[in-house]
Every structure is written in structure tokens, then in C-alpha cells.
């Protein structure tokens, strides 16, 4: 559900590598579970939302791939954008935000070394022009960061 630890660099390093089994083990709370259930109900009532996001996330991935950005084998609305090192992922996230969009960095130990990435979540609330803007901003950001 979230949290943080403050401590020395040595403590943080130790926790990052020794506490791995505890990093991703939290169950959803009641409010999050209720929201997820209602989301499923909306998807059943409004399948056009699912069709839209499947089409637009595929278009988003295609625009990035055509520019030379790796999205590995993603087929979902959550698009991984491989940046390489942890530092490259942080730089790309910062540049992307400056260029008007948001992608969250995912770094070690959550992913293997040299496979740090941004996690881009496209949604049915986005418009086709939002998706185009996000892709163009990411391509520009990747160029600025010398990822492509």
C-alpha cells in the first residue's frame, strides 16, 4: 500500500537487496478491492472502452517501436519502455515529465540490471490525441537522453 524507509546509505542498500521478499507482498485494502471490482463491472457494461484502449495502446507501442524504443513483448495498456541503467530510467522519467507526460521509473531490484524502464499506463480516459502526444513526447525525451 506504500511506505518508505529513511536511513543511512548502507541501511538502504542492505534493505534493497536483503528485504526483497517483502517489497511486493502487500495485499489490497478494502477501498482498492472495491474500486477494482467496480472497474470490472464498468468494463462489462462498456466494452467499447476495452476496445479503444487495446487499439490505442497497440498504436502507442507501434509508434515507440518504429522510433527504435524497446517495449519488449508488451501487449497490454501498461507499456514498459526499456531505458537500460537505473540512472537512464530516472533521466528519461525526468525529461519525459519536462516534455509534458508522465512515466514512472522501475529500477533494480524490481527489474534485472540494465533493464530499468519506464512504466507508461495508457487508459480509456485518454484520447487518441493524448496517446499521440505521449508517444511524441517520449520519442523526443528518448532522443534527448540518447536512448535512441
Secondary structure as the mmCIF struct_conf table of DSSP 4:
data_model
#
loop_
_struct_conf.conf_type_id
_struct_conf.id
_struct_conf.beg_label_comp_id
_struct_conf.beg_label_asym_id
_struct_conf.beg_label_seq_id
_struct_conf.end_label_comp_id
_struct_conf.end_label_asym_id
_struct_conf.end_label_seq_id
HELX_RH_AL_P HELX_RH_AL_P1 UNK A 9 UNK A 18
HELX_RH_AL_P HELX_RH_AL_P2 UNK A 20 UNK A 23
TURN_TY1_P TURN_TY1_P1 UNK A 24 UNK A 24
HELX_LH_PP_P HELX_LH_PP_P1 UNK A 26 UNK A 29
HELX_RH_AL_P HELX_RH_AL_P3 UNK A 30 UNK A 45
HELX_RH_AL_P HELX_RH_AL_P4 UNK A 47 UNK A 66
TURN_TY1_P TURN_TY1_P2 UNK A 67 UNK A 68
TURN_TY1_P TURN_TY1_P3 UNK A 72 UNK A 73
BEND BEND1 UNK A 76 UNK A 77
STRN STRN1 UNK A 78 UNK A 84
BEND BEND2 UNK A 85 UNK A 85
HELX_RH_AL_P HELX_RH_AL_P5 UNK A 86 UNK A 98
TURN_TY1_P TURN_TY1_P4 UNK A 99 UNK A 100
STRN STRN2 UNK A 104 UNK A 106
TURN_TY1_P TURN_TY1_P5 UNK A 108 UNK A 109
BEND BEND3 UNK A 110 UNK A 111
TURN_TY1_P TURN_TY1_P6 UNK A 113 UNK A 114
STRN STRN3 UNK A 116 UNK A 121
TURN_TY1_P TURN_TY1_P7 UNK A 124 UNK A 125
BEND BEND4 UNK A 126 UNK A 126
HELX_RH_AL_P HELX_RH_AL_P6 UNK A 128 UNK A 144
TURN_TY1_P TURN_TY1_P8 UNK A 145 UNK A 146
#
